[in-house]
Amino acid sequence: MRIGELAERAGTTTRTLRYYESRGLLPARRADNGYRAYDEDDLRLVQQIRTLQDFGFELEETRPFVECLRAGHPAGDACPASLAVYRRKLGELDSLIEQLRTVRAEVGVQLARAELEAGAALPGGPEPRCELGG
C-alpha cells in the first residue's frame, strides 16, 4: 500500500508517517515507481506506536515495541526491552498518582477550611465580599 492508504488505515497523517520513517521506526521501502511501499506489518507497527502514544508513552519509548514486532512477536511487548519500558512507565504512573493524591488531600483541607470560615460568619454581620473590585 502507499503512504496515503497506510495513513488512512492507521488513522494518522502522511506527515506523521514520514516522521516515524525519519526516526527509524517505520521502514523506508520504495517501489519501482519511487513511491513509498508499505504492508500489513507496517500497519501493525504504526498502530502499536499510536496505541502506546495514546497511553502517554513518548515516541522514543515505543522503539522497543517496534523492534519486538519486527523480531516476529505478534504483540510487540514480549521482549525484555518492551517489558522494561512497561515497568518504567508503571513506576512513573505510580509516582504521578501519588502526587495527585497529595494534591487532592491538600485541596480537601483547603475546602474544609473555607467551608468552616463561610459557615462561621456572624449572624447579622456583613456578608463576605468575594467579587473583584467590588
C-alpha positions in Angstrom: 0.0 0.0 0.0 1.1 3.6 -0.5 1.6 6.1 2.2 -1.8 7.7 1.9 -3.6 4.4 2.3 -1.4 3.5 5.3 -2.1 6.9 6.9 -5.9 6.4 6.4 -6.0 2.9 7.7 -3.8 3.8 10.7 -5.8 6.9 11.5 -2.9 9.3 11.2 -1.3 11.6 8.6 1.3 11.1 5.9 3.4 13.7 7.7 3.4 11.6 10.9 4.4 8.5 8.9 7.3 10.4 7.3 8.3 11.5 10.8 8.3 7.9 12.0 10.3 7.0 9.0 12.9 9.7 9.7 13.2 8.4 13.3 13.8 4.9 12.0 10.6 3.5 13.4 9.0 2.8 10.1 10.9 1.2 7.2 11.7 3.4 4.2 11.0 1.0 1.3 10.4 2.2 -2.2 8.5 0.6 -5.0 10.0 0.5 -8.5 8.0 3.7 -9.3 9.7 5.5 -6.4 6.6 5.6 -4.2 6.8 4.5 -0.6 5.5 1.0 -0.2 4.0 -0.5 3.0 2.4 -3.8 4.0 0.2 -5.1 6.8 3.3 -5.5 9.1 3.9 -1.7 8.8 0.3 -1.0 9.6 0.7 -3.1 12.8 3.9 -1.1 13.7 2.0 2.2 13.3 -0.9 1.0 15.3 1.4 -0.1 18.1 3.1 3.3 18.1 -0.2 5.2 18.2 -1.7 3.0 20.9 1.4 3.5 23.1 1.4 7.2 22.5 -2.3 7.3 23.4 -1.3 5.7 26.7 1.2 8.5 27.3 4.4 6.9 26.0 6.9 9.2 24.4 7.8 8.3 20.8 11.2 7.0 21.7 9.7 4.8 24.3 7.9 2.9 21.5 11.1 1.8 19.8 11.5 -1.5 21.8 7.9 -2.4 21.0 8.5 -1.7 17.3 11.7 -3.8 17.4 9.9 -6.6 19.1 7.2 -6.6 16.4 9.9 -6.6 13.7 11.5 -9.6 15.5 8.3 -11.5 15.0 6.5 -11.2 18.3 2.8 -10.6 17.4 2.0 -8.2 20.2 5.3 -6.3 20.3 5.6 -6.4 24.1 7.0 -9.9 24.8 10.7 -8.8 24.5 12.8 -7.9 27.6 13.2 -4.3 26.4 9.5 -3.8 26.0 8.8 -5.2 29.4 11.4 -2.8 30.9 9.6 0.1 29.3 6.3 -1.1 30.7 7.9 -1.4 34.2 9.5 2.1 33.9 6.2 3.6 32.8 4.2 2.0 35.6 6.7 3.5 38.1 6.2 6.9 36.5 2.4 6.5 36.7 2.5 5.3 40.3 4.6 8.5 41.1 2.1 10.7 39.4 -0.8 9.0 41.1 0.8 9.6 44.5 1.4 13.3 43.6 -2.2 13.7 42.6 -3.4 12.0 45.9 -1.2 14.5 47.8 -2.7 17.5 45.9 -6.2 16.1 46.3 -5.7 15.9 50.1 -4.4 19.4 50.2 -7.3 20.7 48.2 -9.7 18.8 50.5 -8.1 20.5 53.6 -8.5 23.9 51.9 -12.1 23.3 51.1 -12.9 22.2 54.6 -11.2 25.3 56.0 -13.1 27.6 53.5 -16.4 25.9 54.3 -15.8 26.4 58.1 -15.0 30.1 57.6 -18.0 30.6 55.4 -20.3 29.0 58.0 -18.7 30.9 60.8 -19.8 34.3 59.6 -21.5 36.1 62.4 -25.3 36.4 62.1 -26.3 39.9 61.2 -22.8 40.7 60.2 -21.7 41.9 56.8 -21.7 39.4 54.0 -18.2 38.5 52.9 -17.2 40.3 49.7 -15.9 37.9 47.2 -16.1 39.8 43.9 -13.1 41.6 42.4 -13.1 45.3 42.5 -16.5 45.5 44.2 
